[in-house]
């Protein structure tokens, strides 16, 4: 390695440090038989956080890691950061793309590893995660899917919430809407399992991971790793926060696609109530002076059944 790798910025929370070799307790005799990992990092204009993501991978000190970045066409400082770590990256796929799901599929189409995972460019792995996951897969030759625990933090690294692993079965999938979910950043699966389901659904922009777990759960049983493996950031500009209103519609789509008809009927009923409440509100204010001005400027949505 010709360059000096910076210390991880989150050392004060999770114990990152520069070290010459991986922790013997987690690597040990695994090095000779270590499976190859492929990680895809979908990104777009996240120069503020992507270096943390890259450093968390580099500091794994894992012997066989393929890092693929799928950049949707960033116009901020992302390119400069990627160039800084270019020797550590297996590929940088330029944009444009049609969204995060498309970027993920493009990335894994280039991947050659035994075990896949993706890491958003505002999240990061914790120390020795890859060694722990490798040991899990090496202990069971038939294992195809593993799920660990993780933490949710703020943009400035303050702890918000712990997310434990859950059994990735039908019951868990159907309880997703009740805040029973796993962190995508803590999920790892085999190349062959990914190929068997055809990747993520590019019609989805928020719940592509949930739909993927739904399909995985129909094919295999996941192992649970009761250790923290990764961290995700939660903040106002995060996509899942900014586009939260679309989640309910995507959830209905996932239920329909996967044959969860009882849950689908419940979700559609909720959507009808939500839509009705929205239209009633629009009707009530439809003739007010501010709204008339906004309508004249073509900035106000027309309700389905406007009032008189």
Beta strands, then each sheet from edge to edge (+ up, - down):
strand 1: 37-43
strand 2: 65-71
strand 3: 91-93
strand 4: 115-118
strand 5: 124-125
strand 6: 145-153
strand 7: 159-163
strand 8: 187-190
strand 9: 223-233
sheet 1: 3+ 2+ 1+ 4+ 8- 6+ 7-
sheet 2: 3+ 2+ 1+ 4+ 8- 6+ 9+ 5-
end
